Amino acid sequence: MALIEKAPAAATAQGLRKSDQQDSSIGSEYNAANGHAQAEPDAVAISTQRSVEDWRRIIADALGHAVENILAAGRYLQEAKDELPHGEFGPLVKSLGLGERTAQMLMKIAANEDRRQ
């Protein structure tokens, strides 16, 4: 069993879904001095064992969000490329930590998806 404490209200403000808050194993801190995990005083012991269906749902949800975000990034990159003055798109891509080829592929993925629809 893992120790889970109630998720702080700030977690919701940070965009975490209620299911993510319940699934996370927060509430224990590692004490480097003695190498033991110490439970928070208001922590409650619950089982964290998940079923195959639970994992399928969690992973499918994450993949869905990943695809949506990849498409959005590609669309935004294309819009930025179209709108920025000549010579400013490359530095933008670099500032994002992306390579030129990665930016091209993201834009191509988004364009292909837009043509499909």
VENJO-V637593 format. One record per backbone hydrogen bond with DSSP energy under -0.5 kcal/mol. NH is the residue of the N-H (numbers start at 1). CO is the residue of the C=O. E is the energy in kcal/mol with one decimal. If there is no record, write none. Layout:
NH;CO;E  NH;CO;E
This chain:
2;46;-1.4  4;2;-0.6  4;44;-2.0  5;26;-0.7  11;8;-1.6  12;8;-0.7  12;9;-0.7  13;9;-1.4  14;10;-1.5  15;12;-1.7  16;11;-2.0  21;17;-2.1  22;18;-2.1  23;19;-2.0  24;20;-1.7  26;24;-1.0  29;38;-1.8  31;29;-0.5  31;36;-2.3  32;30;-0.9  34;31;-0.6  35;31;-2.2  36;31;-0.7  38;29;-2.5  39;37;-0.5  40;27;-1.7  43;40;-1.6  44;4;-2.6  46;2;-1.6  55;51;-2.3  56;52;-2.6  57;53;-2.4  58;54;-2.4  59;55;-2.7  60;56;-2.6  61;57;-2.2  62;58;-2.0  63;59;-2.7  64;60;-2.3  65;61;-2.0  66;62;-2.3  67;63;-2.5  68;64;-2.1  69;65;-2.4  70;66;-2.3  71;67;-2.4  72;68;-2.3  73;69;-2.5  74;70;-2.3  75;71;-2.3  76;72;-2.8  77;73;-2.6  78;74;-2.1  79;75;-2.4  80;76;-2.8  81;77;-2.6  82;78;-2.3  83;79;-2.1  84;80;-2.9  88;85;-2.0  92;88;-1.4  93;89;-2.6  94;90;-2.4  95;91;-2.4  96;92;-1.2  96;93;-0.6  97;94;-1.6  98;93;-2.0  103;99;-2.3  104;100;-2.3  105;101;-2.4  106;102;-2.5  107;103;-2.2  108;104;-2.2  109;105;-2.7  110;106;-2.1  111;107;-2.4  112;108;-2.6  113;109;-2.2  114;110;-2.4  115;111;-1.9  116;112;-1.6  117;113;-1.2
